[in-house]
Amino acid sequence: MPGLIVAAPSSGSGKTTVTLGLLRAFARRGSAVRGAKSGPDYIDPRFHEAACGLPCPNLDAWAMAPARLCALAAGEGLLLVEGAMGLFDGAPPDGRGATADLARHLGLPVVLVVDAARMAQSVAPLVAGFAAHDPAVRVAGVVLNRVGSDRHARMLRNALAPLGIPVLGAVPRGTDMAHPSRHLGLVQAQERPDLDPWLDAVADMVGAAVDLDALAALAAPLPNAAPAPRVSPPAQVIALAQDAAFSFAYPHLLDDWRAAGAELRPFSPLADEPVPAADLVFLPGGYPELHAGRIAAARTFLQSLKFCSQSTDIYGECGGYMVLGDALTDADGKTYGMAGLLRLETSFARRRLHLGYRRLTADAGPFAGDWAGHEFHYATTVRADGSALFRAEDAEGTELRAMGLHAGRVCGSFAHLIDRWR
């Protein structure tokens, strides 16, 4: 079970495209390969799965204990862990949760993807600095990205030669390989009708530029995975909203619940399906603002949700939380009526970024107790009346305003729960 971490000096260096190209290139030649993603990310893992055909876990070094990380990383074949942001970038004040923490916890070497489009000899001090910064984080190889020509590649390789760190390949500039994005990261995998041809094109480019055998040879064995604590299911039978508007549910939590014997019953609000009979209705996050008109018109779904609220617990996370409210205003300023189960109005017409890890405590509801979570959205809360669901602190331990709402059997917040707080 060998593994590598694919990281970069900063965001925007092209590590997602390189990782996807590597996964698809290895898979096409019959190699057992799988992906993982550092940190709280719902979108990149689905592309990893499409690229190689195997599940992609999130490995979150801020929210998860080392035993949990090792258990989630375990599996057959070469593991390629895509980093987040820059290699040493993590939560304040000290960078906890950075990709470098994963390298330390899992004992995996790092392949550094460097955007070389606007540099030549300066690549050497950049790579040397990252390689020397922490002896416990070993930069074992470099992939040069967005290289302009063969001459440019030679200049970069010559500059790096004295460092003794292998250059595994030089990926040429390919503007047609750029992945479309919007306000909250990449467009989702299921939204790309050209996904497979695009992944093949990326694999053609990366596979031709990178020495796959040399890269695989750098991989190190993963640590032995001891049994790790799992999260108990919040109910025995869980109705799970699952479609393009409600797709941000962490697989490791769903797997935990199934492993404990819980039954998950998926349904699609966008298809106007009624809520299945269950002990808990879970509306995950996603992009409800892009589908607000369809959700507002989904009378069967909304009426069944209101009926459920009389006898069944209902929980909404981020996008699901907004749908439980009275109204949602999209980016064009058009307001749509939602489920009306919480006194909540939200708007994307007045955008404000809310971002960061959260330590959360709920005294009641299906997720009572202490949690590690994450908040990332641009919605503005226009009105929120009622009892709060969570007490909250940020990553530095600073007390924040209470989060979410709790009314009868209905509750939710903008936070995404990742794992039990340890």
C-alpha positions as CSV (number, residue, x, y, z in Angstrom):
1,M,0.0,0.0,0.0
2,P,2.4,2.7,-1.1
3,G,1.5,6.4,-1.3
4,L,2.7,9.8,-2.4
5,I,1.4,13.4,-1.7
6,V,1.0,15.7,-4.7
7,A,1.5,19.2,-3.3
8,A,2.4,22.7,-4.5
9,P,4.0,25.9,-3.2
10,S,0.6,27.7,-3.5
11,S,-3.0,27.4,-4.7
12,G,-3.4,27.7,-8.4
13,S,-0.2,25.8,-9.3
14,G,-2.2,23.1,-11.2
15,K,-1.9,20.3,-8.7
16,T,-5.5,19.2,-9.3
17,T,-5.1,18.9,-13.0
18,V,-1.8,17.1,-12.6
19,T,-3.2,14.7,-10.0
20,L,-6.2,13.9,-12.2
21,G,-3.9,13.3,-15.1
22,L,-1.8,10.9,-13.1
23,L,-4.8,9.0,-11.7
24,R,-6.3,8.5,-15.2
25,A,-2.9,7.7,-16.8
26,F,-2.1,5.1,-14.2
27,A,-5.6,3.6,-14.4
28,R,-5.5,3.4,-18.2
29,R,-2.4,1.3,-18.2
30,G,-3.9,-1.1,-15.7
31,S,-2.1,0.0,-12.5
32,A,-4.0,-0.1,-9.3
33,V,-4.3,3.6,-8.2
34,R,-6.6,5.6,-6.0
35,G,-6.8,9.2,-4.9
36,A,-7.4,11.1,-1.6
37,K,-7.8,14.7,-0.9
38,S,-6.3,16.8,1.9
39,G,-8.7,18.9,3.9
40,P,-12.4,19.8,3.7
41,D,-13.3,19.5,0.0
42,Y,-16.4,18.0,-1.6
43,I,-15.6,18.6,-5.3
44,D,-12.1,17.4,-6.1
45,P,-12.8,13.9,-4.6
46,R,-15.6,13.2,-7.1
47,F,-13.2,14.0,-10.0
48,H,-10.6,11.7,-8.4
49,E,-13.2,8.9,-8.4
50,A,-14.1,9.6,-12.1
51,A,-10.4,9.6,-13.1
52,C,-9.5,6.2,-11.6
53,G,-12.8,4.5,-10.7
54,L,-12.2,4.1,-7.0
55,P,-13.5,6.0,-3.9
56,C,-11.6,9.0,-2.8
57,P,-11.6,9.9,0.9
58,N,-11.0,13.2,2.5
59,L,-7.9,13.2,4.8
60,D,-8.3,16.2,7.2
61,A,-5.3,16.6,9.5
62,W,-7.1,19.4,11.4
63,A,-10.3,17.6,12.1
64,M,-9.2,14.0,12.2
65,A,-7.0,12.1,14.6
66,P,-3.9,10.3,13.2
67,A,-5.6,6.9,13.6
68,R,-8.5,8.0,11.6
69,L,-6.3,9.4,8.8
70,C,-4.4,6.1,8.6
71,A,-7.6,4.0,8.5
72,L,-9.1,6.2,5.7
73,A,-5.8,6.1,3.7
74,A,-5.6,2.3,3.8
75,G,-6.4,0.3,0.7
76,E,-4.9,-1.5,-2.3
77,G,-2.8,0.1,-4.9
78,L,-0.8,3.3,-5.2
79,L,-2.4,6.2,-3.2
80,L,-2.0,9.7,-4.6
81,V,-3.0,12.3,-2.0
82,E,-3.8,15.7,-3.6
83,G,-2.8,18.5,-1.2
84,A,-4.7,21.7,-0.5
85,M,-3.4,25.3,-0.9
86,G,0.3,25.5,-0.4
87,L,2.2,22.6,1.2
88,F,2.6,24.3,4.6
89,D,-0.6,26.3,4.5
90,G,-3.1,25.4,7.3
91,A,-5.3,26.9,9.9
92,P,-4.2,29.7,12.1
93,P,-2.3,30.3,14.2
94,D,0.4,27.7,13.3
95,G,-0.8,26.0,10.1
96,R,-2.3,23.0,11.7
97,G,-4.1,20.8,9.2
98,A,-1.7,21.6,6.3
99,T,-0.9,19.1,3.7
100,A,2.5,18.9,5.4
101,D,0.8,17.5,8.5
102,L,-0.5,14.6,6.4
103,A,3.0,14.0,5.1
104,R,4.2,13.7,8.7
105,H,1.3,11.6,10.0
106,L,1.4,9.2,7.1
107,G,5.1,9.2,6.5
108,L,4.7,9.9,2.8
109,P,7.1,11.7,0.5
110,V,5.9,14.8,-1.4
111,V,6.0,15.4,-5.1
112,L,6.0,19.2,-5.6
113,V,4.1,20.6,-8.5
114,V,5.7,24.0,-9.5
115,D,4.0,26.5,-11.7
116,A,7.0,27.5,-13.8
117,A,5.2,29.6,-16.3
118,R,6.9,32.9,-15.2
119,M,10.2,31.7,-13.9
120,A,13.5,30.1,-15.0
121,Q,16.5,29.8,-12.7
122,S,14.5,31.1,-9.7
123,V,12.8,27.7,-9.6
124,A,15.9,26.4,-7.7
125,P,15.7,28.6,-4.6
126,L,11.9,28.0,-4.5
127,V,12.2,24.2,-4.5
128,A,15.3,24.3,-2.2
129,G,13.4,26.3,0.4
130,F,10.4,23.9,0.4
131,A,12.8,20.9,0.6
132,A,14.7,22.3,3.5
133,H,11.9,23.9,5.5
134,D,11.0,20.8,7.6
135,P,13.2,17.7,7.8
136,A,10.0,15.6,8.6
137,V,8.5,16.6,5.2
138,R,10.5,15.1,2.4
139,V,10.2,16.6,-1.0
140,A,11.1,13.6,-3.1
141,G,10.4,14.9,-6.6
142,V,9.3,17.8,-8.7
143,V,6.8,18.1,-11.5
144,L,7.2,21.3,-13.5
145,N,3.9,22.7,-14.7
146,R,2.9,25.2,-17.5
147,V,6.3,25.0,-19.1
148,G,6.5,27.1,-22.3
149,S,8.9,25.2,-24.5
150,D,11.7,22.6,-24.6
151,R,14.2,25.4,-24.1
152,H,12.3,26.6,-21.0
153,A,12.3,23.0,-19.7
154,R,16.0,22.7,-20.1
155,M,16.6,25.9,-18.2
156,L,14.4,24.7,-15.3
157,R,16.0,21.3,-15.2
158,N,19.6,22.8,-15.3
159,A,18.7,25.1,-12.4
160,L,17.3,22.3,-10.3
161,A,20.1,19.7,-11.1
162,P,22.4,20.8,-8.2
163,L,19.6,20.1,-5.6
164,G,19.6,16.4,-6.4
165,I,15.8,16.3,-6.3
166,P,14.5,14.4,-9.4
167,V,12.5,16.3,-11.9
168,L,9.8,13.8,-12.9
169,G,8.4,15.7,-15.8
170,A,7.6,19.1,-17.4
171,V,4.0,19.5,-18.3
172,P,3.5,22.0,-21.1
173,R,1.1,24.9,-21.0
174,G,-2.4,23.7,-21.9
175,T,-5.0,26.5,-21.5
176,D,-7.6,24.1,-22.9
177,M,-7.0,21.9,-19.8
178,A,-8.1,24.6,-17.4
179,H,-11.1,23.5,-15.4
180,P,-14.2,25.8,-15.2
181,S,-14.9,27.2,-11.8
182,R,-17.4,29.4,-10.1
183,H,-17.6,31.2,-6.7
184,L,-17.1,28.0,-4.6
185,G,-14.4,26.1,-6.4
186,L,-14.7,23.8,-9.4
187,V,-17.8,22.9,-11.3
188,Q,-19.0,19.5,-10.0
189,A,-18.1,16.3,-11.8
190,Q,-21.7,15.4,-12.6
191,E,-22.2,18.8,-14.2
192,R,-19.6,18.1,-17.0
193,P,-21.0,16.1,-19.9
194,D,-17.5,16.0,-21.4
195,L,-15.9,14.7,-18.2
196,D,-14.4,11.4,-19.6
197,P,-13.0,13.0,-22.8
198,W,-11.6,15.8,-20.7
199,L,-9.9,13.4,-18.2
200,D,-8.5,11.4,-21.1
201,A,-7.0,14.6,-22.6
202,V,-5.5,15.6,-19.3
203,A,-4.1,12.1,-18.9
204,D,-2.6,12.2,-22.4
205,M,-0.9,15.5,-21.6
206,V,0.4,14.6,-18.1
207,G,1.2,10.9,-19.0
208,A,3.4,12.0,-21.9
209,A,5.2,14.6,-19.8
210,V,5.8,12.8,-16.5
211,D,7.8,9.6,-16.0
212,L,5.1,7.5,-14.3
213,D,7.5,4.7,-13.3
214,A,9.9,7.1,-11.7
215,L,7.1,8.8,-9.8
216,A,5.6,5.5,-8.6
217,A,9.1,4.4,-7.4
218,L,9.2,7.3,-5.0
219,A,6.1,6.1,-3.1
220,A,6.5,5.0,0.5
221,P,4.5,2.3,2.4
222,L,1.6,3.6,4.3
223,P,1.6,3.0,8.1
224,N,-0.4,0.0,9.4
225,A,-4.0,1.0,10.0
226,A,-5.3,0.2,13.4
227,P,-9.1,0.3,14.0
228,A,-10.1,3.9,14.4
229,P,-13.2,5.3,16.2
230,R,-16.2,5.7,13.9
231,V,-19.0,8.2,14.2
232,S,-22.3,6.6,15.5
233,P,-25.3,7.1,13.2
234,P,-27.7,9.9,14.2
235,A,-30.6,7.6,13.5
236,Q,-31.3,4.0,12.3
237,V,-33.0,5.0,9.0
238,I,-31.8,8.1,7.4
239,A,-33.4,9.8,4.3
240,L,-30.5,11.4,2.4
241,A,-31.1,14.1,-0.1
242,Q,-28.8,13.4,-3.0
243,D,-28.6,15.2,-6.4
244,A,-26.8,18.2,-8.0
245,A,-28.2,20.6,-5.3
246,F,-27.5,18.4,-2.3
247,S,-24.2,16.6,-3.0
248,F,-21.8,17.7,-0.2
249,A,-21.9,14.8,2.2
250,Y,-18.7,13.3,3.5
251,P,-18.4,9.7,2.4
252,H,-16.5,8.7,5.6
253,L,-19.5,9.7,7.7
254,L,-22.0,7.9,5.5
255,D,-19.7,4.8,5.6
256,D,-19.5,5.1,9.4
257,W,-23.3,5.1,9.7
258,R,-23.7,2.1,7.3
259,A,-21.0,0.2,9.2
260,A,-23.0,0.6,12.4
261,G,-26.1,-0.8,10.7
262,A,-27.9,2.4,9.7
263,E,-29.9,2.3,6.5
264,L,-29.6,5.3,4.1
265,R,-32.5,6.0,1.8
266,P,-31.4,8.5,-1.0
267,F,-34.0,10.7,-2.7
268,S,-33.8,13.7,-5.1
269,P,-35.5,17.0,-4.2
270,L,-34.7,18.3,-7.7
271,A,-36.7,15.4,-9.2
272,D,-39.5,16.4,-6.8
273,E,-39.4,13.0,-5.0
274,P,-41.1,12.7,-1.7
275,V,-39.0,12.2,1.5
276,P,-38.8,8.5,2.2
277,A,-40.0,7.2,5.5
278,A,-37.1,7.5,8.0
279,D,-36.1,8.4,11.5
280,L,-34.0,11.4,10.3
281,V,-34.0,13.5,7.1
282,F,-30.6,14.8,6.2
283,L,-30.3,17.6,3.6
284,P,-26.5,18.0,2.9
285,G,-24.9,21.1,1.4
286,G,-24.4,21.8,-2.3
287,Y,-25.6,24.4,-4.7
288,P,-29.3,25.1,-3.9
289,E,-28.9,28.7,-5.1
290,L,-28.3,27.5,-8.6
291,H,-31.5,25.4,-8.5
292,A,-33.6,27.6,-6.2
293,G,-36.5,27.9,-8.8
294,R,-36.7,24.1,-9.1
295,I,-36.6,23.6,-5.4
296,A,-39.3,26.1,-4.8
297,A,-41.5,24.4,-7.5
298,A,-40.9,20.9,-6.0
299,R,-44.2,20.8,-4.2
300,T,-44.2,17.1,-3.6
301,F,-40.8,17.3,-1.9
302,L,-41.6,20.4,0.1
303,Q,-45.0,19.2,1.3
304,S,-43.6,15.8,2.3
305,L,-40.8,17.6,4.2
306,K,-43.3,19.7,6.1
307,F,-45.3,16.6,6.9
308,C,-42.2,14.8,8.2
309,S,-41.3,17.7,10.5
310,Q,-44.3,16.8,12.7
311,S,-42.8,13.4,13.7
312,T,-39.3,13.1,12.3
313,D,-36.0,14.9,13.0
314,I,-34.7,17.0,10.1
315,Y,-31.2,18.3,9.8
316,G,-29.8,20.6,7.1
317,E,-26.1,21.5,6.5
318,C,-25.1,24.7,4.7
319,G,-27.2,24.5,1.5
320,G,-29.6,22.1,3.1
321,Y,-29.9,24.6,6.0
322,M,-30.9,27.4,3.6
323,V,-33.6,25.2,2.0
324,L,-35.1,24.6,5.5
325,G,-35.6,28.4,5.8
326,D,-38.4,30.7,4.6
327,A,-36.6,32.2,1.6
328,L,-33.5,32.1,-0.5
329,T,-32.3,34.9,-2.8
330,D,-30.1,33.9,-5.7
331,A,-27.2,35.9,-7.2
332,D,-29.5,37.7,-9.6
333,G,-31.6,39.0,-6.7
334,K,-34.6,36.8,-7.3
335,T,-36.2,35.5,-4.1
336,Y,-37.7,32.0,-3.8
337,G,-39.8,30.5,-1.1
338,M,-38.2,27.5,0.6
339,A,-39.5,24.9,3.1
340,G,-40.5,27.4,5.8
341,L,-39.4,25.2,8.7
342,L,-36.9,27.6,10.1
343,R,-37.2,31.4,10.4
344,L,-34.3,31.9,8.1
345,E,-33.8,34.1,5.0
346,T,-30.5,33.9,3.1
347,S,-29.2,35.7,0.1
348,F,-26.4,35.4,-2.6
349,A,-27.2,38.9,-3.9
350,R,-25.1,40.2,-1.0
351,R,-22.1,38.0,-1.1
352,R,-19.7,37.6,1.9
353,L,-17.1,34.9,2.3
354,H,-17.4,32.8,5.5
355,L,-14.4,30.5,5.7
356,G,-12.7,28.5,8.4
357,Y,-12.6,25.5,10.7
358,R,-15.0,25.4,13.5
359,R,-15.2,23.6,16.8
360,L,-18.9,23.1,17.5
361,T,-21.0,21.9,20.4
362,A,-24.7,21.1,20.3
363,D,-26.7,20.4,23.5
364,A,-29.6,18.8,21.6
365,G,-30.7,17.5,18.2
366,P,-29.4,14.5,16.2
367,F,-25.8,15.8,16.3
368,A,-25.5,16.6,20.0
369,G,-22.0,16.8,21.4
370,D,-18.7,18.2,20.3
371,W,-17.7,18.3,16.6
372,A,-14.9,19.4,14.3
373,G,-16.4,21.2,11.3
374,H,-15.8,23.6,8.5
375,E,-17.6,26.6,7.1
376,F,-17.2,27.8,3.5
377,H,-19.9,29.8,1.8
378,Y,-20.8,33.2,0.3
379,A,-24.4,33.4,1.5
380,T,-25.5,36.3,3.7
381,T,-28.0,35.7,6.5
382,V,-30.7,38.3,6.1
383,R,-32.8,37.0,9.0
384,A,-32.4,34.2,11.5
385,D,-34.8,34.1,14.4
386,G,-34.9,31.3,17.0
387,S,-32.7,29.2,19.2
388,A,-29.2,28.5,18.0
389,L,-28.0,25.0,17.3
390,F,-24.2,25.1,17.9
391,R,-21.9,27.0,20.2
392,A,-18.8,27.7,18.0
393,E,-15.1,28.5,18.2
394,D,-12.7,29.1,15.3
395,A,-9.4,27.2,14.8
396,E,-7.6,29.5,17.2
397,G,-10.1,28.8,20.0
398,T,-11.8,32.2,19.7
399,E,-15.5,32.1,20.6
400,L,-17.8,32.9,17.7
401,R,-21.4,33.8,17.5
402,A,-23.6,30.8,18.0
403,M,-24.4,29.0,14.7
404,G,-27.5,27.7,13.1
405,L,-31.1,27.3,14.3
406,H,-33.1,24.7,16.2
407,A,-36.9,24.7,16.1
408,G,-38.8,21.7,17.3
409,R,-37.5,18.7,15.4
410,V,-35.9,20.8,12.7
411,C,-32.3,22.1,12.9
412,G,-29.3,23.0,10.8
413,S,-26.4,25.4,10.3
414,F,-23.9,26.6,7.8
415,A,-21.2,24.3,9.3
416,H,-20.2,21.0,7.6
417,L,-19.5,18.4,10.3
418,I,-16.3,16.4,9.6
419,D,-15.6,14.2,12.7
420,R,-16.2,14.0,16.4
421,W,-13.9,16.5,18.3
422,R,-11.1,14.6,19.9
